């Protein structure tokens, strides 16, 4: 049964989530993050992790306030580089 907070909330208990995000072929842009979403009615992008507006989610890299840390781990097998003769 859920508790009724009709008298307000006296305190909160904090929880922390560690999430894993994979960017396709090393292209690190907010646009490819599953936590980036478009508010279609307003034609703007927002981040579900930071609750901030993303002015350009298509630019390379992540904004300063983004909590995602890039580890460099590769998932899958990248194609072999072509050799020039």
C-alpha positions in Angstrom: 0.0 0.0 0.0 1.4 3.4 -0.9 1.8 6.1 1.8 -0.2 9.3 1.7 2.0 12.4 2.0 -0.8 14.8 2.6 1.2 16.6 5.3 4.3 16.9 3.1 7.6 15.1 3.0 10.0 15.3 5.9 13.0 13.6 4.2 14.2 11.6 1.3 16.4 8.5 0.9 18.8 8.8 -2.0 19.5 6.1 -4.5 22.1 5.9 -7.3 21.8 4.2 -10.6 24.8 3.1 -12.7 23.8 2.8 -16.3 25.6 1.5 -19.4 25.4 3.3 -22.7 26.9 2.1 -25.9 27.6 4.5 -28.8 27.5 3.1 -32.4 31.0 2.7 -33.9 32.5 5.1 -31.5 30.4 8.1 -32.6 29.8 9.8 -29.2 26.8 12.2 -29.6 23.8 12.8 -27.3 21.6 11.9 -30.3 22.7 8.3 -30.1 22.2 8.0 -26.3 19.0 6.2 -25.3 18.5 8.9 -22.6 18.2 11.6 -25.2 14.6 12.3 -26.3 12.8 14.7 -28.5 9.9 16.7 -27.2 8.2 16.6 -30.6 5.5 19.2 -29.8 8.2 21.7 -28.9 10.8 20.4 -31.4 13.6 20.3 -28.8 15.8 17.6 -27.2 16.2 16.8 -23.5 18.3 14.5 -21.4 16.5 12.0 -19.1 19.6 11.7 -16.9 20.3 15.4 -16.2 16.8 16.8 -17.0 18.4 19.5 -19.1 17.6 20.8 -22.6 20.1 19.7 -25.3 20.6 22.6 -27.7 22.5 20.5 -30.3 22.4 16.7 -29.7 24.1 16.1 -33.1 27.5 17.6 -32.2 30.4 15.2 -31.5 31.0 14.6 -27.7 28.9 14.9 -24.6 28.0 18.1 -22.6 30.0 18.9 -19.5 27.1 18.1 -17.2 26.6 14.6 -18.7 27.3 11.8 -16.0 28.3 9.2 -18.7 32.0 8.4 -18.5 33.4 6.8 -21.7 35.4 3.7 -20.8 36.7 2.9 -24.3 35.5 -0.7 -24.0 34.5 -2.1 -27.4 31.5 -4.3 -27.7 31.4 -6.4 -30.8 34.0 -6.7 -33.5 35.1 -3.6 -35.4 35.9 -4.2 -39.1 39.6 -4.6 -40.0 41.2 -1.6 -41.4 41.8 -1.6 -45.1 45.4 -1.5 -46.2 46.5 0.9 -48.9 48.9 -0.7 -51.5 
